[in-house]
Amino acid sequence: MIVKSDVSRSERTSRATRRRSGFGFVKAFAVVVVAAVAGFGWFVSQLHSDEQRPPRKADGIVVLTGGSSRIADAMDLLAQGYGKRLLISGVHRANGTADIVRSLPESQALLNCCVDLDRSAVNTRSNATETRRWVAERGFRSLIVVTSNYHMPRAMVELSYAMPEIDLIFYPVIGEKWRDEPWWESGAAARLLLSEYFKFVAAEVRVRLASLGLDLFPESDDPPVTGASPPRRPATALVK
């Protein structure tokens, strides 16, 4: 026979357990929020606010498309002799040399002799894959990487993982909108940085897991860059 005091004691224990569970959830959520905010602060602190010339020359240069003035800056580095050839990675399939010439008419001679186009890459991970193929095909051992400052942390993760044996020199490009006003005063810039931060975290987690042998998202069409068989898709199309 269950007495009333036993029922009350059981109810009190149950309520206390629920309260502890609720407090535990709140504390865990608070830890996640604090970690995310601290991580975002660190991420922003890593972004360059001014452009500096690469500290040394390299065998090649790669520019990842997607931001203003990236290609112009990469062409400028090529013209100054910072690399022997330039890969423009992530070119839209509908675009070609003529589109680049229209925006950079003074670079036509370099485009004709020393620039390769990669139309296969569709994101930063495939940028790294196609760049690795290009580097292997050319026999390069060092590479200058050109992309926007906010995109550089994720590019560093992907390219460093894809090419650990290659000497990578990172050259962040500062767009005009980043020079005009602080990012926290622009809603669009703040949203872009938040989006890029979470993409960076996702890339970092994926790469760390892959380094432990847990590749949860393998690239199905990622053949090795060495050996007798060539890649199924060429990494580049020589600019004519």
Beta strands, then each sheet from edge to edge (+ up, - down):
strand 1: 60-64
strand 2: 85-89
strand 3: 115-118
strand 4: 142-148
strand 5: 167-173
strand 6: 237-238
sheet 1: 5+ 4+ 1+ 2+ 3+ 6-
end
